[in-house]
Amino acid sequence: MTPSSDALKSLNGTLVLAGAGKMGGAMLSGWLAGGLDATRVAVIDPHPSEEMHGFAARGVRLNPSATEIGTAEVLVLAVKPQMFAEAAPQLKPLVGPTTLVASIMAGITIAAITKLCGGQVIRAMPNTPAAIGRGITVAVPAAGVTAAQRALTDALLRATGGVEWVDDEALMDAVTAVSGSGPAYVFLLAEELARAGVAAGLPARLATRLARETVSGAGELLRRSDLDSATLRQNVTSPGGTTAAALAVLMGDGGFGPLLERAVAAATKRSRELAK
């Protein structure tokens, strides 16, 4: 038994999942696989998916009343950030002074969550590879969070991948821009690599297959290798070869580096705007 599964099985009260979209569903699936008792979970979602109804058949409580739930031991906020202000009045009665409130909402600050919901707040930012257990999440705790609450949150987040902790909440906007939004950048790379292959004369189906397998394979190599990304890039690049010719374009003035820096800056700025 792992420390994470120990922590999940140590939950004595009710865990409420508010928002059961793709990320919330992925987390719930990971929690149950990790040993969390389904009967201790309540899901609040105005439009539950078929997957959620399937979880309900396993014992998860779907849209129970606040009276039925009582005070939650844990409230996981997985609603869309734009919907939080509307959802908060329904959720606040579930939160007591010691309730752990773990948020995965982009841009919504610890202060805002504390004001609208109360409880002991941990803010986290996962990403979509969580759906296959390969996500990465960064979390930051409020000052009053206990060591036990942090350990429980770590276990909840590790159900879908790796976890990193920071002490400075100001870093979360950049985290959102790099890893939260980052999968979209990788998908765009595969999309545009396939398009460029077609432009170079490849059949569309072949170009798409080559782009997808190259991006996913290179990512897996990066994950498994002890070498850093720069060294792996250099290992592929023969002086005067085809890769060097392509990289001269990608790494030139206005190329991939400056463009990605601008993209991350734009996403960071938008994350800060969501907090207002």
NORSULKA-V352476 format. One record per backbone hydrogen bond with DSSP energy under -0.5 kcal/mol. CO is the residue of the C=O (numbers start at 1). NH is the residue of the N-H. Records with the same first field share a line. If there is no record, write none. Layout:
CO->NH  NH
//
This chain:
2->6
3->7
4->8
5->9
6->10
8->11
14->16  73  74
15->17  42
16->18  76
17->19  44
18->78
21->25
22->26
23->27
24->28
25->29
26->30
27->31
28->32
29->33
30->34
31->36
32->35
37->40
38->41
40->15
41->61
42->17
43->45  63
44->19
45->48
49->53
50->54
51->55
52->56
53->57
54->58
55->58  60
56->59
60->62
61->43  63
65->69
66->70
70->72
73->100
74->16
75->77  102
76->18  78
77->104
80->83  84
81->84
83->87
84->88
85->89
87->90  91
88->91  92
89->93
91->94
92->95
94->72  96
96->99
99->101  120
100->75  102
101->103  122
102->77
103->124
105->108
107->109
109->113
110->114
111->115
112->116
113->117  118
114->118
119->121
120->101
121->142
122->103
123->140
125->138
127->130
128->131
129->132  134
130->133
135->162
137->164
138->125
139->166
140->123
142->145
146->150
147->151
148->152
149->153
150->154
151->155
152->156
153->157
154->158
155->159
157->160
158->161
160->135
162->137
164->139
167->169
168->171
169->172
170->173
171->175
172->176
173->177
174->178
175->179  180
176->181
179->183
181->184  185
182->185  186
183->187
184->188
185->189
186->190
187->191
188->192
189->193
190->194
191->195
192->196
193->197
194->198
195->199
196->200
197->202
198->201
203->207
204->208
205->209
206->210
207->211
208->212
209->213
210->214
211->215
212->216
213->217
214->218
215->219
216->220
217->221
218->222
219->223
220->224
221->225
228->232
229->233
230->234
231->235
232->236
233->236  237
234->237
236->238
238->241
241->245
242->246
243->247
244->248
245->249
246->249  250
247->251
249->252
250->256  257
252->255
255->259
256->260
257->261
258->262
259->263
260->264
261->265
262->266
263->267
264->268
265->269
266->270
267->271
268->272
269->273
270->274
271->275
272->275
273->276
//
